[in-house]
Amino acid sequence: MSSEGAEASSSTTSPTAPAVASDVSAVATGGGGGGGAAWDEIVGRVLSAEGKNAVGITCPVCTCKILQPNMGTFVTEEFYLPFNKKSAGGQNVNRFWQVKDMFDFLNIGFTNQLTSSGTVQRYLTCADCERELIGISFSDPNKILLSCDRVNYTLS
């Protein structure tokens, strides 16, 4: 199933489940990182006054829970992030939730270690489906970045 199909199915609402905002960048720009319009529409609901994620974060493909509310701090830095492990394509992404410890995640996977321009890094993916790359981590254990534009948000 393509990620567009998964996004469409994950944005439905049932009486017993909270609403899920689909991948904001896909709505705004066709996928992953530079958009503005969709992020501007939901930023007030997903970003707390303290700069934390105010709502839960889920995988954009399988809707698995990735991060509980108030565990990530909003930061803006720009990094290139491939779309998935098999694709040569990707894009620069500049909005992230910085998570202090890998054990703060509910469900996250890390790729094998890569070295790019002398920097050691790993990409983040959902541990359940491993379909898309949704963040990046560095050798600094306090610098784990989950892309704001490559995840879904649980809105109640």
C-alpha positions as a Markdown table, in Angstrom:
| # | Residue | x | y | z |
|---|---|---|---|---|
| 1 | Met | 0.0 | 0.0 | 0.0 |
| 2 | Ser | 1.3 | 3.5 | -0.8 |
| 3 | Ser | 1.8 | 6.0 | 1.9 |
| 4 | Glu | -1.0 | 8.1 | 0.3 |
| 5 | Gly | -3.4 | 5.2 | 0.8 |
| 6 | Ala | -2.3 | 4.8 | 4.4 |
| 7 | Glu | -2.7 | 8.5 | 5.2 |
| 8 | Ala | -6.2 | 8.5 | 3.8 |
| 9 | Ser | -7.2 | 5.5 | 5.9 |
| 10 | Ser | -5.6 | 6.8 | 9.0 |
| 11 | Ser | -7.4 | 10.1 | 9.0 |
| 12 | Thr | -10.8 | 8.6 | 9.5 |
| 13 | Thr | -12.6 | 9.1 | 12.8 |
| 14 | Ser | -14.8 | 6.5 | 14.6 |
| 15 | Pro | -16.9 | 7.1 | 17.8 |
| 16 | Thr | -14.4 | 5.2 | 19.9 |
| 17 | Ala | -11.1 | 6.4 | 18.5 |
| 18 | Pro | -9.5 | 9.8 | 18.7 |
| 19 | Ala | -9.2 | 11.8 | 15.5 |
| 20 | Val | -5.8 | 11.4 | 13.7 |
| 21 | Ala | -4.4 | 14.3 | 11.7 |
| 22 | Ser | -2.7 | 12.9 | 8.6 |
| 23 | Asp | 0.8 | 13.6 | 7.6 |
| 24 | Val | 1.0 | 17.4 | 7.5 |
| 25 | Ser | 3.6 | 17.6 | 4.8 |
| 26 | Ala | 1.8 | 15.3 | 2.5 |
| 27 | Val | -1.2 | 17.6 | 2.7 |
| 28 | Ala | 0.8 | 20.7 | 2.2 |
| 29 | Thr | 3.5 | 19.8 | -0.3 |
| 30 | Gly | 3.1 | 16.3 | -1.5 |
| 31 | Gly | 5.3 | 14.7 | 1.1 |
| 32 | Gly | 7.6 | 15.3 | 3.9 |
| 33 | Gly | 9.1 | 18.4 | 5.1 |
| 34 | Gly | 8.9 | 21.8 | 3.5 |
| 35 | Gly | 5.2 | 22.5 | 3.7 |
| 36 | Gly | 3.6 | 25.3 | 5.5 |
| 37 | Ala | -0.2 | 25.4 | 5.0 |
| 38 | Ala | -1.2 | 22.2 | 6.7 |
| 39 | Trp | 1.4 | 22.6 | 9.5 |
| 40 | Asp | 0.0 | 26.1 | 10.1 |
| 41 | Glu | -3.5 | 24.7 | 10.4 |
| 42 | Ile | -2.7 | 22.1 | 13.1 |
| 43 | Val | 0.3 | 23.7 | 14.9 |
| 44 | Gly | -1.9 | 25.2 | 17.6 |
| 45 | Arg | -3.3 | 21.8 | 18.4 |
| 46 | Val | -0.1 | 19.8 | 18.4 |
| 47 | Leu | 2.4 | 22.3 | 19.9 |
| 48 | Ser | 1.9 | 23.3 | 23.6 |
| 49 | Ala | 2.8 | 26.7 | 25.0 |
| 50 | Glu | 5.9 | 25.0 | 26.6 |
| 51 | Gly | 7.1 | 23.9 | 23.1 |
| 52 | Lys | 6.3 | 20.2 | 23.6 |
| 53 | Asn | 4.1 | 17.9 | 21.6 |
| 54 | Ala | 0.7 | 18.4 | 23.1 |
| 55 | Val | -0.8 | 15.2 | 21.5 |
| 56 | Gly | 0.3 | 11.7 | 20.9 |
| 57 | Ile | 2.3 | 10.9 | 17.7 |
| 58 | Thr | 1.7 | 7.8 | 15.6 |
| 59 | Cys | 3.2 | 6.1 | 12.5 |
| 60 | Pro | 1.9 | 7.5 | 9.2 |
| 61 | Val | 1.6 | 4.0 | 7.7 |
| 62 | Cys | 0.4 | 1.6 | 10.4 |
| 63 | Thr | -0.8 | 4.1 | 13.1 |
| 64 | Cys | 1.3 | 2.5 | 15.8 |
| 65 | Lys | 1.8 | 4.8 | 18.8 |
| 66 | Ile | 5.3 | 6.3 | 18.7 |
| 67 | Leu | 5.4 | 9.0 | 21.3 |
| 68 | Gln | 3.2 | 10.1 | 24.1 |
| 69 | Pro | 2.3 | 13.8 | 24.7 |
| 70 | Asn | 4.9 | 16.1 | 26.2 |
| 71 | Met | 7.9 | 13.9 | 25.4 |
| 72 | Gly | 9.3 | 15.9 | 22.5 |
| 73 | Thr | 10.5 | 19.5 | 22.3 |
| 74 | Phe | 9.9 | 21.4 | 19.1 |
| 75 | Val | 13.1 | 22.4 | 17.3 |
| 76 | Thr | 14.0 | 23.8 | 13.9 |
| 77 | Glu | 17.1 | 22.5 | 12.2 |
| 78 | Glu | 17.5 | 21.3 | 8.6 |
| 79 | Phe | 18.6 | 17.8 | 7.7 |
| 80 | Tyr | 18.3 | 15.7 | 4.6 |
| 81 | Leu | 16.0 | 12.7 | 5.3 |
| 82 | Pro | 15.5 | 9.9 | 2.7 |
| 83 | Phe | 11.9 | 8.8 | 2.2 |
| 84 | Asn | 12.6 | 5.2 | 3.1 |
| 85 | Lys | 15.4 | 2.7 | 3.4 |
| 86 | Lys | 15.1 | 1.4 | -0.2 |
| 87 | Ser | 14.5 | 4.7 | -2.0 |
| 88 | Ala | 17.3 | 7.0 | -3.3 |
| 89 | Gly | 14.9 | 10.0 | -3.0 |
| 90 | Gly | 14.4 | 12.2 | 0.0 |
| 91 | Gln | 14.2 | 15.9 | 1.0 |
| 92 | Asn | 15.4 | 18.5 | 3.5 |
| 93 | Val | 13.2 | 18.5 | 6.6 |
| 94 | Asn | 13.3 | 21.4 | 9.1 |
| 95 | Arg | 10.7 | 20.8 | 11.8 |
| 96 | Phe | 11.4 | 18.2 | 14.5 |
| 97 | Trp | 10.4 | 16.9 | 17.9 |
| 98 | Gln | 13.7 | 16.5 | 19.8 |
| 99 | Val | 13.5 | 13.5 | 22.2 |
| 100 | Lys | 16.1 | 13.3 | 25.0 |
| 101 | Asp | 16.3 | 9.5 | 25.4 |
| 102 | Met | 15.5 | 6.6 | 23.0 |
| 103 | Phe | 13.6 | 5.0 | 25.9 |
| 104 | Asp | 11.1 | 7.9 | 25.8 |
| 105 | Phe | 9.6 | 6.5 | 22.7 |
| 106 | Leu | 6.8 | 4.0 | 22.8 |
| 107 | Asn | 7.8 | 2.3 | 19.6 |
| 108 | Ile | 10.7 | 3.3 | 17.4 |
| 109 | Gly | 13.3 | 1.5 | 15.3 |
| 110 | Phe | 16.8 | 2.7 | 14.3 |
| 111 | Thr | 18.6 | 1.8 | 11.1 |
| 112 | Asn | 22.2 | 0.7 | 11.1 |
| 113 | Gln | 24.8 | 3.3 | 11.8 |
| 114 | Leu | 25.8 | 5.5 | 8.8 |
| 115 | Thr | 28.6 | 8.0 | 8.5 |
| 116 | Ser | 27.9 | 11.1 | 6.4 |
| 117 | Ser | 30.4 | 13.9 | 6.1 |
| 118 | Gly | 32.2 | 12.6 | 9.2 |
| 119 | Thr | 29.0 | 12.6 | 11.3 |
| 120 | Val | 27.7 | 9.3 | 12.7 |
| 121 | Gln | 23.9 | 9.0 | 12.3 |
| 122 | Arg | 21.0 | 6.6 | 12.3 |
| 123 | Tyr | 17.5 | 7.1 | 10.8 |
| 124 | Leu | 14.4 | 6.5 | 12.8 |
| 125 | Thr | 11.5 | 4.3 | 11.6 |
| 126 | Cys | 8.4 | 2.7 | 13.1 |
| 127 | Ala | 9.5 | -0.5 | 14.8 |
| 128 | Asp | 6.2 | -2.2 | 13.7 |
| 129 | Cys | 6.1 | -1.6 | 10.0 |
| 130 | Glu | 9.6 | -0.1 | 9.2 |
| 131 | Arg | 8.1 | 1.4 | 6.0 |
| 132 | Glu | 9.2 | 5.0 | 6.1 |
| 133 | Leu | 12.1 | 7.0 | 7.7 |
| 134 | Ile | 10.6 | 9.4 | 10.2 |
| 135 | Gly | 13.6 | 10.9 | 11.9 |
| 136 | Ile | 17.3 | 11.0 | 12.5 |
| 137 | Ser | 19.6 | 10.5 | 15.5 |
| 138 | Phe | 23.2 | 11.3 | 16.0 |
| 139 | Ser | 26.1 | 10.0 | 18.1 |
| 140 | Asp | 25.1 | 12.6 | 20.8 |
| 141 | Pro | 22.5 | 10.5 | 22.7 |
| 142 | Asn | 20.5 | 13.6 | 23.5 |
| 143 | Lys | 19.9 | 14.5 | 19.8 |
| 144 | Ile | 17.2 | 12.3 | 18.6 |
| 145 | Leu | 14.9 | 14.1 | 16.1 |
| 146 | Leu | 11.5 | 12.9 | 15.0 |
| 147 | Ser | 10.2 | 14.8 | 11.9 |
| 148 | Cys | 7.1 | 16.8 | 12.6 |
| 149 | Asp | 6.1 | 16.4 | 8.9 |
| 150 | Arg | 6.5 | 12.6 | 8.7 |
| 151 | Val | 4.2 | 11.5 | 11.5 |
| 152 | Asn | 0.5 | 11.6 | 12.3 |
| 153 | Tyr | -1.0 | 13.3 | 15.4 |
| 154 | Thr | -3.7 | 11.9 | 17.6 |
| 155 | Leu | -6.2 | 14.7 | 18.0 |
| 156 | Ser | -9.1 | 14.3 | 20.5 |
